[in-house]
Amino acid sequence: PSGRSSAALAAPSPAAPGAASSGRVFIARLPPGLTQDHLMEHFQQFGTILDCYVPLHHATRLPRGFAFLTFANADVAERVIAAQPHTVAGQQVVVDRAEPRKGDEFAGG
């Protein structure tokens, strides 16, 4: 498993460079048992999700405690950030803009 979900995801729409225009958010404080399905179930109520990425620790293959979601519309990402706090699978998580880092990589802001 790559840590990415493509179920029910739409094709990306063209957007200007940058996190705000891309609709990408960083989600932190994920509990150990949280899955991509939990994230999709909670956040799809705000709008179409293009990508869900939950990085795994390379040695343990367990989630590293954070994720990235990319929404089809940057306005949706802003609404998600403004709608905090978010509780996913019984755990309060923190959502922030994903900021570009070293080319195409993104990090929490």
Z-matrix of the N, CA and C atoms (Angstrom, degrees):
N
C 1 1.463
C 2 1.516 1 110.90
N 3 1.289 2 116.81 1 136.39
C 4 1.450 3 121.63 2 -175.76
C 5 1.516 4 112.92 3 -88.64
N 6 1.346 5 117.36 4 -10.38
C 7 1.450 6 118.96 5 -175.94
C 8 1.511 7 112.09 6 88.68
N 9 1.333 8 117.35 7 3.01
C 10 1.465 9 121.71 8 -179.79
C 11 1.511 10 109.22 9 -112.65
N 12 1.312 11 115.19 10 146.67
C 13 1.452 12 121.25 11 176.93
C 14 1.508 13 108.88 12 -117.00
N 15 1.329 14 115.97 13 138.03
C 16 1.451 15 118.73 14 176.03
C 17 1.524 16 111.05 15 -123.56
N 18 1.311 17 118.11 16 4.26
C 19 1.458 18 120.93 17 179.51
C 20 1.517 19 110.32 18 -63.83
N 21 1.299 20 115.58 19 129.68
C 22 1.467 21 122.81 20 177.16
C 23 1.526 22 112.70 21 57.35
N 24 1.312 23 116.95 22 30.18
C 25 1.453 24 120.45 23 179.77
C 26 1.520 25 109.26 24 -99.57
N 27 1.307 26 116.33 25 141.39
C 28 1.458 27 121.68 26 179.44
C 29 1.522 28 109.80 27 -89.54
N 30 1.316 29 116.54 28 164.21
C 31 1.462 30 121.38 29 176.10
C 32 1.522 31 108.98 30 -69.29
N 33 1.327 32 117.87 31 140.85
C 34 1.461 33 120.09 32 179.82
C 35 1.529 34 111.24 33 -62.88
N 36 1.322 35 114.66 34 145.80
C 37 1.454 36 119.09 35 175.66
C 38 1.519 37 108.52 36 -99.77
N 39 1.344 38 117.77 37 152.05
C 40 1.461 39 119.31 38 -179.90
C 41 1.527 40 110.49 39 -63.49
N 42 1.315 41 115.91 40 139.23
C 43 1.464 42 120.26 41 179.51
C 44 1.518 43 108.82 42 -147.14
N 45 1.307 44 115.17 43 156.87
C 46 1.461 45 120.02 44 176.12
C 47 1.522 46 108.92 45 -67.99
N 48 1.329 47 118.82 46 154.89
C 49 1.466 48 121.10 47 179.69
C 50 1.519 49 111.63 48 -62.59
N 51 1.325 50 115.14 49 150.39
C 52 1.459 51 120.44 50 177.01
C 53 1.512 52 111.21 51 117.69
N 54 1.316 53 116.82 52 152.07
C 55 1.455 54 121.84 53 -175.34
C 56 1.511 55 112.82 54 -64.29
N 57 1.315 56 118.02 55 -45.23
C 58 1.464 57 120.32 56 -176.38
C 59 1.518 58 110.54 57 -62.67
N 60 1.317 59 117.49 58 -42.22
C 61 1.455 60 119.83 59 -178.96
C 62 1.521 61 111.77 60 -75.64
N 63 1.329 62 118.42 61 -19.96
C 64 1.457 63 121.29 62 -179.09
C 65 1.517 64 111.86 63 -86.11
N 66 1.308 65 118.44 64 -17.82
C 67 1.449 66 120.46 65 -178.20
C 68 1.520 67 113.00 66 77.38
N 69 1.316 68 117.87 67 21.59
C 70 1.464 69 121.47 68 -177.67
C 71 1.526 70 110.53 69 -94.34
N 72 1.355 71 115.42 70 134.34
C 73 1.456 72 120.72 71 178.35
C 74 1.527 73 109.78 72 -125.04
N 75 1.313 74 114.55 73 154.59
C 76 1.464 75 124.76 74 177.14
C 77 1.516 76 106.57 75 -105.24
N 78 1.323 77 117.51 76 132.11
C 79 1.464 78 122.04 77 -179.87
C 80 1.520 79 107.58 78 -120.65
N 81 1.337 80 117.02 79 123.76
C 82 1.461 81 122.32 80 -177.13
C 83 1.525 82 110.80 81 -117.59
N 84 1.341 83 114.05 82 169.88
C 85 1.470 84 123.34 83 179.11
C 86 1.529 85 112.18 84 65.53
N 87 1.327 86 115.91 85 39.07
C 88 1.458 87 119.43 86 177.09
C 89 1.524 88 109.81 87 -75.46
N 90 1.329 89 117.35 88 135.24
C 91 1.467 90 119.58 89 177.04
C 92 1.525 91 110.13 90 -70.54
N 93 1.327 92 117.85 91 156.93
C 94 1.469 93 121.48 92 -175.40
C 95 1.534 94 114.65 93 -56.40
N 96 1.308 95 119.47 94 -36.21
C 97 1.458 96 120.84 95 -176.41
C 98 1.517 97 115.07 96 -88.58
N 99 1.315 98 117.48 97 3.10
C 100 1.457 99 120.68 98 -176.41
C 101 1.531 100 110.98 99 -70.88
N 102 1.331 101 115.71 100 137.22
C 103 1.467 102 120.63 101 -178.50
C 104 1.530 103 110.56 102 -114.97
N 105 1.317 104 115.42 103 170.19
C 106 1.460 105 121.34 104 174.23
C 107 1.524 106 109.74 105 -59.35
N 108 1.322 107 116.27 106 -37.37
C 109 1.468 108 120.00 107 179.40
C 110 1.524 109 111.45 108 -60.44
N 111 1.338 110 117.35 109 -40.57
C 112 1.474 111 120.68 110 177.01
C 113 1.526 112 110.52 111 -60.15
N 114 1.331 113 116.03 112 -45.79
C 115 1.466 114 120.57 113 -179.37
C 116 1.526 115 110.60 114 -63.36
N 117 1.325 116 116.60 115 -46.84
C 118 1.463 117 121.04 116 -179.36
C 119 1.530 118 110.39 117 -61.01
N 120 1.319 119 116.49 118 -45.00
C 121 1.459 120 120.95 119 -178.22
C 122 1.525 121 111.12 120 -59.88
N 123 1.318 122 116.84 121 -43.47
C 124 1.465 123 120.01 122 -178.42
C 125 1.531 124 112.42 123 -73.29
N 126 1.329 125 117.66 124 -48.40
C 127 1.464 126 120.58 125 -169.54
C 128 1.529 127 114.66 126 -86.19
N 129 1.331 128 119.26 127 -16.45
C 130 1.464 129 119.38 128 179.83
C 131 1.523 130 112.04 129 -67.80
N 132 1.336 131 118.09 130 -16.61
C 133 1.467 132 120.41 131 176.01
C 134 1.526 133 111.73 132 -64.52
N 135 1.335 134 117.46 133 -19.81
C 136 1.462 135 121.32 134 -178.87
C 137 1.527 136 112.61 135 -88.18
N 138 1.327 137 117.57 136 -26.66
C 139 1.455 138 120.97 137 -179.77
C 140 1.516 139 111.51 138 163.92
N 141 1.319 140 115.71 139 -179.73
C 142 1.462 141 122.44 140 -177.26
C 143 1.522 142 111.30 141 -68.08
N 144 1.334 143 115.63 142 129.33
C 145 1.463 144 122.16 143 178.91
C 146 1.524 145 108.17 144 -100.56
N 147 1.325 146 115.66 145 125.65
C 148 1.462 147 121.29 146 179.22
C 149 1.519 148 111.89 147 -87.24
N 150 1.345 149 117.09 148 -34.57
C 151 1.452 150 121.00 149 -174.66
C 152 1.518 151 110.43 150 -152.82
N 153 1.321 152 115.47 151 142.61
C 154 1.466 153 122.22 152 174.69
C 155 1.522 154 106.63 153 -131.59
N 156 1.338 155 116.40 154 120.79
C 157 1.462 156 121.09 155 -176.90
C 158 1.522 157 109.42 156 -128.24
N 159 1.336 158 115.56 157 119.36
C 160 1.459 159 122.52 158 177.29
C 161 1.532 160 106.64 159 -116.09
N 162 1.344 161 118.22 160 100.57
C 163 1.470 162 120.64 161 -178.04
C 164 1.529 163 111.54 162 -62.22
N 165 1.328 164 114.78 163 142.00
C 166 1.461 165 121.25 164 178.02
C 167 1.523 166 109.57 165 -108.83
N 168 1.336 167 115.29 166 145.19
C 169 1.464 168 121.19 167 174.46
C 170 1.525 169 106.78 168 -66.96
N 171 1.327 170 116.77 169 130.41
C 172 1.471 171 118.55 170 -172.50
C 173 1.525 172 113.35 171 -65.34
N 174 1.324 173 118.90 172 -31.91
C 175 1.461 174 120.98 173 -177.98
C 176 1.534 175 112.31 174 -81.83
N 177 1.319 176 116.52 175 -43.45
C 178 1.470 177 119.85 176 -175.00
C 179 1.518 178 113.67 177 -93.91
N 180 1.349 179 117.11 178 -18.51
C 181 1.465 180 124.01 179 -175.62
C 182 1.522 181 112.17 180 62.41
N 183 1.325 182 117.01 181 19.91
C 184 1.462 183 122.09 182 176.11
C 185 1.528 184 109.00 183 -97.52
N 186 1.349 185 117.07 184 152.10
C 187 1.473 186 119.64 185 178.37
C 188 1.526 187 111.14 186 -56.53
N 189 1.338 188 115.84 187 144.93
C 190 1.463 189 121.86 188 -176.86
C 191 1.531 190 113.27 189 -86.62
N 192 1.333 191 118.32 190 -0.82
C 193 1.460 192 120.11 191 175.47
C 194 1.520 193 114.80 192 97.53
N 195 1.335 194 116.98 193 7.35
C 196 1.466 195 120.20 194 176.14
C 197 1.516 196 108.94 195 -146.97
N 198 1.332 197 115.68 196 167.21
C 199 1.466 198 120.83 197 -178.58
C 200 1.521 199 109.57 198 -151.96
N 201 1.321 200 115.31 199 167.67
C 202 1.461 201 122.83 200 173.18
C 203 1.518 202 108.03 201 -126.28
N 204 1.318 203 116.30 202 135.74
C 205 1.462 204 122.30 203 172.87
C 206 1.514 205 107.53 204 -121.14
N 207 1.323 206 116.42 205 140.02
C 208 1.451 207 120.98 206 174.73
C 209 1.518 208 108.29 207 -118.37
N 210 1.322 209 115.72 208 121.51
C 211 1.462 210 122.14 209 179.15
C 212 1.525 211 109.06 210 -95.25
N 213 1.340 212 115.77 211 153.29
C 214 1.459 213 121.49 212 -179.89
C 215 1.521 214 111.66 213 -65.64
N 216 1.322 215 116.89 214 -23.91
C 217 1.457 216 121.48 215 -174.78
C 218 1.530 217 109.00 216 -129.64
N 219 1.314 218 117.08 217 129.35
C 220 1.464 219 121.10 218 -179.37
C 221 1.527 220 111.74 219 -62.43
N 222 1.331 221 117.81 220 -30.31
C 223 1.463 222 120.26 221 177.93
C 224 1.520 223 111.54 222 -62.63
N 225 1.331 224 116.32 223 -33.79
C 226 1.465 225 120.71 224 178.37
C 227 1.528 226 109.43 225 -64.52
N 228 1.324 227 116.89 226 -43.98
C 229 1.462 228 120.33 227 178.74
C 230 1.529 229 110.40 228 -58.74
N 231 1.316 230 116.97 229 -41.77
C 232 1.474 231 120.49 230 179.09
C 233 1.535 232 110.96 231 -64.37
N 234 1.333 233 116.73 232 -39.45
C 235 1.471 234 120.47 233 177.97
C 236 1.522 235 111.27 234 -65.18
N 237 1.331 236 116.62 235 -39.48
C 238 1.468 237 121.04 236 178.62
C 239 1.525 238 110.00 237 -62.12
N 240 1.321 239 116.70 238 -44.22
C 241 1.471 240 120.99 239 179.35
C 242 1.524 241 109.98 240 -63.57
N 243 1.333 242 117.15 241 -42.79
C 244 1.469 243 121.64 242 -178.41
C 245 1.522 244 112.61 243 -70.10
N 246 1.334 245 118.17 244 -23.19
C 247 1.469 246 122.06 245 -174.91
C 248 1.528 247 113.59 246 -85.72
N 249 1.315 248 118.19 247 10.47
C 250 1.465 249 120.78 248 -179.24
C 251 1.517 250 110.78 249 -65.81
N 252 1.334 251 117.19 250 151.96
C 253 1.462 252 128.35 251 8.08
C 254 1.528 253 112.02 252 -81.94
N 255 1.339 254 115.05 253 154.67
C 256 1.458 255 122.66 254 175.44
C 257 1.520 256 108.15 255 -113.88
N 258 1.331 257 116.48 256 135.33
C 259 1.457 258 121.80 257 175.00
C 260 1.517 259 107.27 258 -115.65
N 261 1.319 260 115.60 259 119.03
C 262 1.457 261 122.22 260 -178.82
C 263 1.522 262 107.99 261 -121.26
N 264 1.329 263 116.32 262 124.45
C 265 1.470 264 122.23 263 -179.32
C 266 1.533 265 110.92 264 52.66
N 267 1.342 266 115.96 265 40.62
C 268 1.461 267 120.85 266 176.28
C 269 1.518 268 115.59 267 80.40
N 270 1.312 269 118.27 268 2.69
C 271 1.470 270 122.37 269 -177.65
C 272 1.524 271 109.97 270 -121.07
N 273 1.323 272 116.63 271 132.32
C 274 1.461 273 119.15 272 175.34
C 275 1.522 274 108.72 273 -74.58
N 276 1.336 275 115.35 274 129.24
C 277 1.466 276 121.39 275 179.21
C 278 1.523 277 108.80 276 -114.89
N 279 1.319 278 116.56 277 163.41
C 280 1.455 279 123.16 278 -180.00
C 281 1.527 280 108.17 279 -111.61
N 282 1.343 281 116.34 280 131.82
C 283 1.463 282 121.32 281 179.88
C 284 1.522 283 108.78 282 -118.20
N 285 1.323 284 116.08 283 133.89
C 286 1.464 285 122.11 284 179.22
C 287 1.528 286 108.39 285 -143.26
N 288 1.323 287 116.58 286 167.84
C 289 1.455 288 120.65 287 174.87
C 290 1.522 289 109.11 288 -65.58
N 291 1.316 290 115.79 289 141.21
C 292 1.466 291 120.15 290 172.68
C 293 1.517 292 106.71 291 -86.32
N 294 1.304 293 116.53 292 126.62
C 295 1.464 294 121.88 293 -177.66
C 296 1.518 295 109.88 294 -102.86
N 297 1.337 296 118.23 295 135.59
C 298 1.477 297 120.29 296 178.11
C 299 1.524 298 110.62 297 -59.98
N 300 1.333 299 114.68 298 143.13
C 301 1.461 300 121.10 299 178.90
C 302 1.522 301 108.76 300 -146.72
N 303 1.309 302 117.40 301 125.60
C 304 1.459 303 123.30 302 177.58
C 305 1.523 304 111.87 303 50.25
N 306 1.291 305 116.41 304 70.75
C 307 1.463 306 120.69 305 176.90
C 308 1.510 307 111.91 306 81.27
N 309 1.323 308 116.94 307 -118.13
C 310 1.453 309 121.09 308 -174.09
C 311 1.524 310 113.44 309 -92.73
N 312 1.334 311 118.58 310 -4.58
C 313 1.453 312 120.29 311 179.97
C 314 1.521 313 109.55 312 -74.07
N 315 1.326 314 115.83 313 153.26
C 316 1.451 315 121.58 314 177.91
C 317 1.518 316 109.24 315 -124.47
N 318 1.333 317 115.66 316 152.71
C 319 1.459 318 121.11 317 176.67
C 320 1.507 319 107.71 318 -141.23
N 321 1.329 320 116.81 319 161.89
C 322 1.466 321 120.97 320 177.99
C 323 1.506 322 110.10 321 -66.10
N 324 1.342 323 115.27 322 148.48
C 325 1.454 324 119.20 323 -176.53
C 326 1.443 325 115.92 324 -107.58
